[in-house]
Each structure stands twice: as C-alpha cells, then as structure tokens.
C-alpha cells in the first residue's frame, strides 16, 4: 500500500526522456536508471546490483538509496557492490 501521493519505485527512477528515443541516444546515467526501473518493476524477491550508483548524479544516488531502502522494507533482499566506502 502506498502513501497518498507516493510514486511507485520503478516510476521514481525512470528517466524523464522522450519515450521514442533509442537507448543508444540516452546518457549512461539515463540508461542505468531505465534498467534499474525495469528491474524494480519485476517485483522479485532478490535484487543483485553491481555498482548501482556508478554514473548517477548525486540526486539520482540519493533517490536510488531511498527506493532500495523502501523496497527492502517490503521484503526485497538487496545485494549490491560498491567501490565507494
């Protein structure tokens, strides 16, 4: 159940780009957000991520952290690698 005005996790990360654009025309960060949103939309039990914050803006990194924390509270196991400690 979502709070009033809450944005679904997949929608929160979806890049704000022209839907007709080819993925080859997207920036690396936009492509990463698109792939992450597709993974989150699948609603699996385990999510394995290899450096999910790479190529994301500071705002994108913060939003991804919020979404992953929210999903982990919904019984999603998140396993991620990260070089930045």
Secondary structure by P-SEA (a helix, b strand, c coil): cccccccccccccccccccccccccccaaaaaaaaaaaaaaacccbbbbccccccccaaaaaaaaaaaaaaaaabbbbbbbbccc
